[in-house]
Amino acid sequence: MNTGLRFSDVNGAKLSGLKTDNKTGVVALEIVQKKTKNPVEIILNREARMMIHRVRRIVESDYLFGVLTLQPFNRNLKEVARIGGACCKN
């Protein structure tokens, strides 16, 4: 999501953390970091909102991205980066 969040924080993100400001229409994800216990609000741009919408069509879970494990998450992240031209030849 290009946020610098730890995997454990992304993995623990829940639908209930999505908040929309009714005045401005800004959508944010609110989480409490597991390691530091610090609350964080991440403003979601259009691409992030679209990605979440696509994932939610196939995931049935209270967790924003369903149940993830680190190895497949990293593999998928690497593939996204490869498609976007950011890295990763193999």
DSSP file (Angstrom, degrees, kcal/mol; ACC not computed):
  #  RESIDUE AA STRUCTURE BP1 BP2  ACC     N-H-->O    O-->H-N    N-H-->O    O-->H-N    TCO  KAPPA ALPHA  PHI   PSI    X-CA   Y-CA   Z-CA
    1    1 A M              0   0    0      0, 0.0    47,-0.1     0, 0.0    50,-0.0   0.000 360.0 360.0 360.0   1.2    0.0    0.0    0.0
    2    2 A N        +     0   0    0      3,-0.1     0, 0.0     1,-0.1     0, 0.0   0.881 360.0 116.7  63.8  37.9    3.1    2.2   -0.1
    3    3 A T  S    S-     0   0    0      2,-0.1     3,-0.1    39,-0.0    -1,-0.1   0.577  79.7-120.1-112.9 -14.4    2.6    3.3    3.5
    4    4 A G        +     0   0    0      1,-0.3     2,-0.1     0, 0.0    -2,-0.0   0.608  61.1 151.7  79.4  11.9    5.7    2.0    5.2
    5    5 A L        -     0   0    0      1,-0.1    -1,-0.3     2,-0.1    -2,-0.1  -0.435  49.8-108.7 -75.0 150.5    3.5   -0.2    7.5
    6    6 A R    >>  -     0   0    0     -2,-0.1     4,-2.1     1,-0.1     3,-0.7  -0.414  28.6-113.2 -70.3 153.3    4.8   -3.4    9.0
    7    7 A F  H 3> S+     0   0    0      1,-0.2     4,-3.2     2,-0.2     5,-0.2   0.900 117.5  57.5 -54.5 -42.5    3.3   -6.6    7.6
    8    8 A S  H 3> S+     0   0    0      1,-0.2     4,-1.2     2,-0.2    -1,-0.2   0.831 107.2  48.1 -61.9 -31.3    1.6   -7.3   11.0
    9    9 A D  H <4 S+     0   0    0     -3,-0.7     4,-0.5     2,-0.2    -1,-0.2   0.892 113.7  45.1 -76.3 -40.4   -0.2   -3.9   10.8
   10   10 A V  H >< S+     0   0    0     -4,-2.1     3,-1.2     1,-0.2    55,-0.3   0.929 113.6  51.3 -64.5 -44.4   -1.4   -4.5    7.2
   11   11 A N  H 3< S+     0   0    0     -4,-3.2    -1,-0.2     1,-0.3    -2,-0.2   0.813 111.8  47.3 -62.8 -31.4   -2.4   -8.0    8.1
   12   12 A G  T 3< S+     0   0    0     -4,-1.2    -1,-0.3    -5,-0.2    -2,-0.2   0.463  81.4 122.4 -91.5  -1.1   -4.4   -6.8   11.2
   13   13 A A    <   -     0   0    0     -3,-1.2    51,-2.7    -4,-0.5    52,-0.5  -0.405  46.4-160.5 -65.2 133.4   -6.2   -3.9    9.3
   14   14 A K  B >   -A   63   0A   0     49,-0.3     3,-2.0    16,-0.3     4,-0.3  -0.784  31.1-114.9-116.4 158.8  -10.0   -4.3    9.6
   15   15 A L  G >  S+     0   0    0     47,-2.6     3,-2.0    -2,-0.3    48,-0.1   0.852 114.6  65.4 -55.6 -36.1  -12.9   -3.0    7.7
   16   16 A S  G 3  S+     0   0    0     46,-0.3    -1,-0.3     1,-0.3    47,-0.1   0.667  90.7  66.6 -64.4 -14.6  -13.9   -1.1   10.8
   17   17 A G  G <  S+     0   0    0     -3,-2.0    13,-2.9    12,-0.1     2,-0.5   0.590  76.8  99.6 -81.9 -11.0  -10.7    1.0   10.4
   18   18 A L  E <   +B   29   0B   0     -3,-2.0     2,-0.4    -4,-0.3    11,-0.2  -0.659  53.7 179.5 -78.8 125.9  -11.9    2.6    7.2
   19   19 A K  E     -B   28   0B   0      9,-3.0     9,-3.0    -2,-0.5     2,-0.5  -0.982  16.7-158.5-130.8 138.9  -13.3    6.0    7.9
   20   20 A T  E     -B   27   0B   0     -2,-0.4     2,-0.8     7,-0.2     7,-0.2  -0.974  18.4-134.7-118.0 127.8  -14.8    8.6    5.5
   21   21 A D     >  -     0   0    0      5,-2.7     4,-3.4    -2,-0.5     5,-0.3  -0.716  14.4-153.8 -78.4 113.4  -14.9   12.3    6.4
   22   22 A N  T  4 S+     0   0    0     -2,-0.8    -1,-0.2     1,-0.2     0, 0.0   0.769  90.1  49.5 -63.0 -27.0  -18.4   13.3    5.4
   23   23 A K  T  4 S+     0   0    0      1,-0.1    -1,-0.2     3,-0.1    -2,-0.0   0.907 127.1  20.7 -78.1 -43.3  -17.4   17.0    4.9
   24   24 A T  T  4 S-     0   0    0      2,-0.1    -2,-0.2    -3,-0.0     3,-0.1   0.669  92.1-129.7-102.3 -19.7  -14.4   16.4    2.7
   25   25 A G     <  +     0   0    0     -4,-3.4     2,-0.2     1,-0.3    -3,-0.1   0.504  53.4 152.8  80.4   4.0  -14.9   12.9    1.3
   26   26 A V        -     0   0    0     -5,-0.3    -5,-2.7    -6,-0.1     2,-0.5  -0.496  33.8-149.7 -70.7 131.8  -11.4   11.9    2.4
   27   27 A V  E     +B   20   0B   0     17,-0.5    17,-3.0    -2,-0.2     2,-0.3  -0.886  20.4 176.0-105.2 132.9  -11.1    8.2    3.1
   28   28 A A  E     -BC  19  43B   0     -9,-3.0    -9,-3.0    -2,-0.5     2,-0.6  -0.934  27.9-134.1-133.9 156.1   -8.6    7.0    5.7
   29   29 A L  E     -BC  18  42B   0     13,-2.6    13,-2.6    -2,-0.3     2,-0.5  -0.962  21.6-160.2-109.9 120.8   -7.5    3.8    7.3
   30   30 A E  E     + C   0  41B   0    -13,-2.9     2,-0.3    -2,-0.6   -16,-0.3  -0.891  21.2 158.1-104.5 127.4   -7.1    4.0   11.0
   31   31 A I  E     - C   0  40B   0      9,-2.5     9,-3.1    -2,-0.5     2,-0.5  -0.930  38.7-129.7-138.4 164.0   -5.0    1.4   12.8
   32   32 A V  E     - C   0  39B   0     -2,-0.3     6,-0.1     7,-0.3     5,-0.0  -0.984  36.4-120.3-113.5 119.9   -3.1    0.9   16.0
   33   33 A Q     >  -     0   0    0      5,-2.9     4,-1.7    -2,-0.5     5,-0.0  -0.336  13.4-143.5 -62.5 135.7    0.4   -0.4   15.3
   34   34 A K  T  4 S+     0   0    0      2,-0.2    -1,-0.1     1,-0.2   -25,-0.0   0.904  94.7  44.1 -67.3 -42.2    1.1   -3.7   17.0
   35   35 A K  T  4 S+     0   0    0      1,-0.2    -1,-0.2     3,-0.1    -2,-0.0   0.930 130.0  20.7 -72.0 -45.7    4.7   -3.0   17.9
   36   36 A T  T  4 S-     0   0    0      2,-0.1    -2,-0.2     0, 0.0    -1,-0.2   0.614  89.5-133.5-100.9 -14.7    4.5    0.5   19.2
   37   37 A K     <  +     0   0    0     -4,-1.7    -3,-0.1     1,-0.3    -2,-0.0   0.614  57.0 145.7  66.7  13.4    0.8    0.8   20.1
   38   38 A N        -     0   0    0     -6,-0.1    -5,-2.9     1,-0.0    -1,-0.3  -0.646  51.2-123.4 -81.5 134.9    0.7    4.1   18.3
   39   39 A P  E     -C   32   0B   0      0, 0.0     2,-0.4     0, 0.0    -7,-0.3  -0.558  30.4-168.7 -74.9 143.8   -2.4    5.0   16.4
   40   40 A V  E     -C   31   0B   0     -9,-3.1    -9,-2.5    -2,-0.2     2,-0.5  -0.997  13.8-159.8-135.7 138.0   -1.9    5.8   12.7
   41   41 A E  E     -C   30   0B   0     -2,-0.4     2,-0.6   -11,-0.2   -11,-0.2  -0.981   9.9-165.9-118.4 122.2   -4.3    7.3   10.1
   42   42 A I  E     -C   29   0B   0    -13,-2.6   -13,-2.6    -2,-0.5     2,-0.4  -0.930  15.3-139.5-111.8 117.7   -3.4    6.7    6.5
   43   43 A I  E     -C   28   0B   0     -2,-0.6     2,-0.5   -15,-0.2   -15,-0.3  -0.621  22.0-139.0 -74.1 127.3   -5.1    8.8    3.9
   44   44 A L        -     0   0    0    -17,-3.0   -17,-0.5    -2,-0.4    -1,-0.0  -0.781  10.8-148.4 -95.7 124.3   -6.1    6.5    1.0
   45   45 A N     >  -     0   0    0     -2,-0.5     4,-2.3   -19,-0.1     5,-0.2  -0.237  37.7 -90.8 -78.3 177.1   -5.6    7.8   -2.5
   46   46 A R  H  > S+     0   0    0      1,-0.2     4,-2.4     2,-0.2     5,-0.2   0.892 125.9  51.7 -58.6 -43.5   -7.8    6.8   -5.4
   47   47 A E  H  > S+     0   0    0      1,-0.2     4,-2.4     2,-0.2    -1,-0.2   0.895 110.0  49.0 -63.4 -40.8   -5.6    3.8   -6.4
   48   48 A A  H  > S+     0   0    0      2,-0.2     4,-2.5     1,-0.2    -1,-0.2   0.910 111.3  49.5 -65.3 -41.9   -5.6    2.5   -2.8
   49   49 A R  H  X S+     0   0    0     -4,-2.3     4,-2.3     1,-0.2    -2,-0.2   0.902 111.7  49.0 -63.8 -40.4   -9.3    2.8   -2.6
   50   50 A M  H  X S+     0   0    0     -4,-2.4     4,-2.4     2,-0.2    -2,-0.2   0.900 110.5  50.9 -65.3 -40.7   -9.8    1.0   -5.9
   51   51 A M  H  X S+     0   0    0     -4,-2.4     4,-2.6     2,-0.2    -2,-0.2   0.929 111.1  47.9 -62.7 -44.9   -7.4   -1.8   -4.8
   52   52 A I  H  X S+     0   0    0     -4,-2.5     4,-2.7     1,-0.2    -2,-0.2   0.912 110.5  52.3 -62.0 -42.0   -9.3   -2.3   -1.6
   53   53 A H  H  X S+     0   0    0     -4,-2.3     4,-1.0     2,-0.2    -1,-0.2   0.918 110.8  47.6 -60.2 -44.2  -12.6   -2.4   -3.5
   54   54 A R  H  X S+     0   0    0     -4,-2.4     4,-0.6     1,-0.2     3,-0.5   0.916 113.5  47.3 -63.7 -43.6  -11.2   -5.1   -5.8
   55   55 A V  H >X S+     0   0    0     -4,-2.6     4,-1.5     1,-0.2     3,-1.4   0.909 107.3  56.9 -64.2 -41.8   -9.9   -7.2   -2.9
   56   56 A R  H 3< S+     0   0    0     -4,-2.7    -1,-0.2     1,-0.3    -2,-0.2   0.743  96.2  64.9 -64.6 -23.6  -13.2   -6.8   -1.0
   57   57 A R  H 3< S+     0   0    0     -4,-1.0    -1,-0.3    -3,-0.5    -2,-0.2   0.780 116.0  28.1 -69.2 -24.7  -15.1   -8.3   -3.9
   58   58 A I  H << S+     0   0    0     -3,-1.4     2,-0.5    -4,-0.6    -2,-0.2   0.551 109.0  77.7-112.4 -10.3  -13.3  -11.6   -3.5
   59   59 A V     <  -     0   0    0     -4,-1.5     2,-0.7     5,-0.1     7,-0.1  -0.886  53.2-168.6-107.5 126.7  -12.4  -11.6    0.3
   60   60 A E        +     0   0    0     -2,-0.5     2,-0.3    -3,-0.0    -4,-0.0  -0.843  47.6 102.6-112.9  93.9  -15.1  -12.4    2.9
   61   61 A S  S    S-     0   0    0     -2,-0.7     5,-0.1     2,-0.2   -46,-0.1  -0.980  76.7-118.2-163.2 156.5  -13.5  -11.4    6.2
   62   62 A D  S    S+     0   0    0     -2,-0.3   -47,-2.6   -48,-0.1   -46,-0.3   0.705  95.2  89.8 -72.3 -19.9  -13.6   -8.7    8.8
   63   63 A Y  B >  S-A   14   0A   0    -49,-0.2     3,-1.4     1,-0.1   -49,-0.3  -0.618  86.6-127.5 -80.4 137.9   -9.9   -8.2    7.9
   64   64 A L  T 3  S+     0   0    0    -51,-2.7   -50,-0.1    -2,-0.3    -1,-0.1   0.851 106.3  23.8 -53.7 -43.2   -9.4   -5.7    5.1
   65   65 A F  T 3  S-     0   0    0    -52,-0.5    -1,-0.3     1,-0.4   -51,-0.1   0.139 110.5-119.0-111.3  18.6   -7.2   -8.0    3.0
   66   66 A G    <   -     0   0    0     -3,-1.4     2,-0.6    -7,-0.1    -1,-0.4  -0.337  63.4 -26.1  75.2-161.9   -8.4  -11.3    4.4
   67   67 A V  S    S-     0   0    0     -3,-0.1     2,-0.3    -4,-0.1   -55,-0.1  -0.794  72.7-176.0 -91.8 119.6   -6.1  -13.7    6.1
   68   68 A L        -     0   0    0     -2,-0.6     2,-0.3   -57,-0.2    -2,-0.1  -0.818  17.1-157.8-114.3 152.4   -2.5  -13.2    4.9
   69   69 A T     >  -     0   0    0     -2,-0.3     4,-1.9     1,-0.1     5,-0.2  -0.931  30.3-116.2-122.6 156.3    0.7  -15.0    5.6
   70   70 A L  H  > S+     0   0    0     -2,-0.3     4,-2.8     1,-0.2     5,-0.2   0.889 106.1  52.7 -61.7 -46.2    4.1  -13.3    5.1
   71   71 A Q  H  > S+     0   0    0      1,-0.2     4,-2.2     2,-0.2    -1,-0.2   0.946 114.1  40.0 -63.0 -51.2    5.6  -15.5    2.3
   72   72 A P  H  > S+     0   0    0      0, 0.0     4,-2.7     0, 0.0    -1,-0.2   0.878 114.6  55.8 -63.7 -34.1    2.6  -15.2   -0.1
   73   73 A F  H  X S+     0   0    0     -4,-1.9     4,-2.6     2,-0.2    -2,-0.2   0.941 109.8  44.6 -60.3 -47.8    2.3  -11.6    0.8
   74   74 A N  H  X S+     0   0    0     -4,-2.8     4,-2.4     2,-0.2    -1,-0.2   0.889 112.7  51.9 -64.7 -39.5    5.9  -10.9   -0.1
   75   75 A R  H  X S+     0   0    0     -4,-2.2     4,-1.9    -5,-0.2    -2,-0.2   0.929 112.8  44.9 -62.7 -45.1    5.6  -12.9   -3.4
   76   76 A N  H  X S+     0   0    0     -4,-2.7     4,-2.4     2,-0.2    -2,-0.2   0.897 112.2  51.8 -66.1 -40.1    2.5  -11.0   -4.4
   77   77 A L  H  X S+     0   0    0     -4,-2.6     4,-2.3     1,-0.2    -1,-0.2   0.899 108.9  51.0 -62.4 -40.7    4.1   -7.7   -3.5
   78   78 A K  H  X S+     0   0    0     -4,-2.4     4,-2.3     2,-0.2    -1,-0.2   0.892 109.9  50.0 -63.4 -40.1    7.2   -8.6   -5.6
   79   79 A E  H  X S+     0   0    0     -4,-1.9     4,-2.7     2,-0.2    -2,-0.2   0.902 109.7  50.4 -66.3 -41.3    4.9   -9.4   -8.5
   80   80 A V  H  X S+     0   0    0     -4,-2.4     4,-2.2     1,-0.2    -2,-0.2   0.920 112.0  48.0 -61.2 -43.3    3.1   -6.0   -8.2
   81   81 A A  H  <>S+     0   0    0     -4,-2.3     5,-2.9     2,-0.2     6,-0.6   0.894 111.2  51.0 -64.6 -40.0    6.4   -4.3   -8.1
   82   82 A R  H ><5S+     0   0    0     -4,-2.3     3,-1.1     3,-0.2    -2,-0.2   0.931 110.7  47.9 -63.0 -46.0    7.6   -6.2  -11.2
   83   83 A I  H 3<5S+     0   0    0     -4,-2.7    -1,-0.2     1,-0.3    -2,-0.2   0.886 112.6  49.8 -62.3 -38.6    4.4   -5.3  -13.1
   84   84 A G  T 3<5S-     0   0    0     -4,-2.2    -1,-0.3    -5,-0.2    -2,-0.2   0.526 115.3-118.1 -78.3  -5.0    4.9   -1.7  -12.1
   85   85 A G  T < 5S+     0   0    0     -3,-1.1    -3,-0.2    -4,-0.5    -2,-0.1   0.675  78.3 123.6  80.2  17.3    8.5   -1.8  -13.3
   86   86 A A  S   <S-     0   0    0     -5,-2.9     2,-0.3    -6,-0.2    -4,-0.2   0.805  74.4 -52.2 -84.2 -29.2    9.8   -1.0   -9.8
   87   87 A C  S    S+     0   0    0     -6,-0.6    -2,-0.2     1,-0.2    -1,-0.2  -0.949  79.0  92.8-172.6-171.4   12.1   -4.0   -9.3
   88   88 A C        -     0   0    0     -2,-0.3    -1,-0.2    -3,-0.1    -3,-0.1   0.968  25.9-169.3  68.5  97.2   12.7   -7.7   -9.3
   89   89 A K              0   0    0      1,-0.2    -1,-0.1     0, 0.0    -2,-0.0   0.776 360.0 360.0 -81.8 -28.3   14.0   -9.6  -12.3
   90   90 A N              0   0    0      0, 0.0    -1,-0.2     0, 0.0    -2,-0.1   0.452 360.0 360.0-103.7 360.0   13.3  -13.1  -10.9
